[in-house]
Amino acid sequence: MKPIQIKVKNSFIKKYQKNYPLISKDEIANPQVLKEEGAIVHLLEPNGNFIAKGYYGRQNKGLGWVLTSNLGEKIDVIFFKKKISAAFDKRKSFFQDEHTNAFRVFNGEGDGIGGITIDYFDGYYLINWYSEGAYTFKETVIRVLDDMGDYKAIYEKKRFDTKGKYINDDDFVKGERGEFPIIVQENGINYAIYLNDGAMVGIFLDQRDVRRAIRDKYASGKNVLNTFSYTGAFSVAAALGGAAKTTSVDLAKRSKSKTIEQFSVNGIDFETQDIIVMDVFDYFRYAKRKNLTFDMVVLDPPSFARSKKRTFRTAKDYPELIMDAIEISEKGGIIVASTNNASFGMKKFKGFIDKGFKQSNSKYQILEEFSLPEDFHVDRSYPQGNYLKVVVLKKMN
Ligand code: SAH
């Protein structure tokens, strides 16, 4: 098939010459020529000079991804093998780690192919496809994984609209079906993982370093509140780090049994912990009414959350969330403020935190900051790919 030619607008030529990987609609003069998902595209200057080649795959972030600036390089199984084996090489220390067997082996544009990520869970691969275009490379990617050595099975998540087409119910692709949950290790912590049960598998691998810090540095002796707790992964880390008690709060009903399970696979009696199914904002009100206070509060909301009563938008409402946490925190208490919203950077996030403290007439000290861990490799030309921002701070008064 002949490559589709798209023309980069003048003012953006430099950007793409400097290896910017995301093909953005506003920067292309003729986006209407892009029709067939997965098609190879050539990015050209208005005068026809070649800049780079990539593929068309529409996702909320853009129209596709640049793959190479080398005109002679074919986008074939050899190309994919080169990128995927380089990515595996970068994760050697993870493959060798005796206490961690769940990590990301391929991080989209950070490893040279946007729109595709591959996670490793103790011998199982989980591929995330972020567009129909990315999905057209399925056979190629699987062939490469087959070449990389033994594995138990491959699962996948199609993170794009499949418009009523065939949907693979349990996301199984190939190999020997797993019996879920499988129990993986992360820095010696056990986590129950389901690869066959919806988009979220049990833990978010990108918070590994934060979980370890909570366990090893911050949790000892503390009364911990974990908000937006999902399966309680932070609570488990805190309990293993010697927290006096943890309270996990999440709106989703199934978070309770999932959290019980995560405690149980670590030999912690869940009855010694509080696991509450409730809107976090209702819980804050409840805690204030009952004069409950905490030595550590974890805030890890989704970028956007709609509950019955309100809509929470991280990019607007984070200062208020901080204020809620301040109100129920002890003097000297720790607040772990986290967001995975890619639409703003660390500076703006710290601005939200600062605003919350100023409006509460409270003072704080930043103890530590986190962004994506090493296995979530970020492309130097695309720092926006480093979406995770976590600030550990101490409430001073
Ligand atoms: N902190 C978790 C991940 C959070 S995912 C971890 O590290 O594993 C976001 C969670 O927020 C989801 O489980 C969702 O059910 C929950 N959630 C969204 N809106 C909420 C609200 N208003 N109150 C409580 N939980 C909410």
Residues whose N, C-alpha, C, O or C-beta is under 5 A from the ligand:
A	BS01	SAH	F204 T227 F228 S229 Y230 T231 A233 V249 D250 L251 A252 M278 D279 V280 F281 D300 P301 P302 A305 S307
